Amino acid sequence: MIDTWDEIRQGYYLGDAPEAVLDCATNLEASVRADSPDTALWTLGLVLIGPYVIYARPDAAAEARVLRAMGAVEQALGGATCAHDEHPCDDMPLDDELDNIRHVLEMLAHPERDTATPDEAEPAHDEFSPDDESDNWFEHRMTREIWACPRNLAGFARAFADA
């Protein structure tokens, strides 16, 4: 699934990309309703591929569906409180930096690869390291706890809808 999403983002997916985007939106809405821990994966997946139906292949109905799914995230999680000083959504990256979201998705899909504490915020496996090892948007943010934080997800959903 993450490979498919990455191919959509890169523009070389050979399958039905609009259908894949709408499937992600459908799964996100169901995940929000069920208060599922998979909400983080679906939300960030839609951050990655949702622009396909908005910009690459404009489709008003699909765009409305994606925005509705993101609105459900913001509505359900926007009032959450947490103890984190900051979240990745606080410093929304430029479009080209979103390429590294794939690494976050891999971490969310494979919790066994997560790091133990925020102080040890390097990915547990080199395969999932961000592309740019310099001081970047991902530094010290590669923990499941931070990325799956309801406030972070609501912030990404809000930023996506406002873009």
C-alpha positions in Angstrom: 0.0 0.0 0.0 2.8 2.5 0.9 4.6 1.6 -2.3 1.4 2.4 -4.3 1.0 5.7 -2.4 4.6 6.6 -3.2 4.1 5.8 -6.8 1.1 8.0 -6.9 3.0 10.8 -5.3 5.9 10.4 -7.8 3.5 10.3 -10.7 4.3 6.8 -12.1 1.6 4.6 -10.6 0.1 2.4 -13.4 -3.1 1.5 -11.6 -6.2 3.5 -10.9 -4.8 6.4 -8.8 -8.1 8.2 -8.2 -9.6 5.0 -6.9 -6.6 4.4 -4.6 -7.0 8.0 -3.2 -10.7 7.5 -2.6 -10.0 4.1 -0.9 -7.6 5.9 1.4 -10.2 8.5 2.2 -12.8 5.8 2.8 -10.5 3.9 5.2 -9.6 7.2 6.9 -13.3 8.0 7.6 -13.9 4.5 8.9 -10.8 4.7 11.1 -11.9 8.0 12.6 -15.4 6.6 13.3 -13.9 3.6 15.0 -11.3 5.6 16.9 -8.7 3.2 15.4 -4.9 3.5 15.9 -4.6 3.2 12.1 -6.0 6.8 11.8 -2.4 8.1 11.8 -1.5 5.9 8.8 -4.6 6.8 6.8 -4.3 10.5 7.6 -0.7 10.8 6.6 -1.3 8.6 3.6 -4.0 11.0 2.4 -1.6 13.9 3.1 0.8 12.2 0.7 -1.7 11.2 -2.1 -4.7 13.4 -1.7 -3.2 16.2 -3.8 -3.4 13.8 -6.8 -7.2 14.3 -7.2 -6.9 18.0 -6.3 -4.0 19.1 -8.5 -2.6 16.4 -10.7 -5.9 15.0 -12.0 -8.5 17.5 -10.8 -11.7 15.8 -9.8 -14.3 17.9 -7.9 -16.1 15.0 -6.4 -12.9 13.2 -5.3 -11.5 16.5 -3.9 -14.7 16.9 -1.9 -14.4 13.4 -0.6 -10.8 13.9 0.4 -11.5 17.2 2.1 -14.5 15.6 3.9 -12.2 12.8 5.3 -9.6 15.4 6.4 -12.4 17.4 8.0 -13.5 14.4 10.0 -10.0 14.0 11.3 -9.8 17.7 12.4 -13.3 17.5 13.9 -12.7 14.3 15.9 -9.1 15.0 17.0 -8.8 18.8 17.0 -9.7 19.3 20.6 -7.2 16.7 21.9 -4.7 17.6 24.5 -1.2 16.1 24.9 2.1 16.7 26.7 4.2 17.3 23.6 5.9 20.7 23.2 5.7 20.5 19.4 4.5 18.3 16.6 5.6 17.8 13.0 2.5 19.6 11.8 3.6 22.8 13.5 6.3 23.2 10.9 4.5 22.0 7.8 7.1 21.2 5.2 7.4 22.3 1.7 6.0 20.0 -0.9 9.3 18.5 -1.9 10.0 17.5 1.8 6.8 15.5 1.8 8.8 12.8 0.0 10.1 11.7 3.4 6.5 11.0 4.7 7.0 7.5 3.2 9.4 6.8 6.1 6.9 7.9 8.6 4.2 5.7 7.0 6.6 2.7 7.1 7.2 3.4 10.8 3.4 3.6 11.5 2.7 0.5 9.5 5.5 -1.4 11.3 5.4 -0.3 15.0 8.2 -2.9 15.9 10.6 -0.6 14.0 9.7 2.5 16.1 12.3 3.9 18.5 12.0 3.5 22.2 11.9 7.2 23.3 11.8 10.6 21.7 15.4 11.2 22.9 16.5 8.2 20.7 14.6 9.7 17.8 16.6 8.0 15.0 14.7 5.4 13.0 15.4 1.9 14.3 16.3 0.7 10.8 18.5 2.5 8.3 16.1 1.6 5.5 13.6 4.0 6.9 15.9 7.0 7.4 14.9 10.2 5.8 16.5 11.0 2.5 18.4 14.1 3.8 20.4 13.4 6.9 21.1 17.1 7.6 19.1 19.2 10.1 15.7 18.9 8.4 12.0 18.7 9.1 12.2 15.1 10.4 15.0 15.5 12.9 14.0 14.2 16.3 10.5 13.5 15.1 10.7 9.8 14.1 8.6 8.3 16.9 5.2 6.8 16.6 4.0 8.7 19.7 4.7 12.1 18.1 3.4 11.2 14.6 0.3 9.4 15.9 -0.6 12.2 18.4 -4.1 13.3 17.8 -3.1 17.0 17.8 -0.5 16.2 15.1 -3.0 14.4 12.9 -5.6 17.2 13.4 -2.9 19.8 12.5 -2.0 17.9 9.3 -5.7 17.6 8.4 -6.3 21.3 9.0 -3.2 22.3 7.0 -4.2 20.0 4.2 -7.7 21.5 4.0 -6.3 25.1 4.1 -3.8 24.5 1.4 
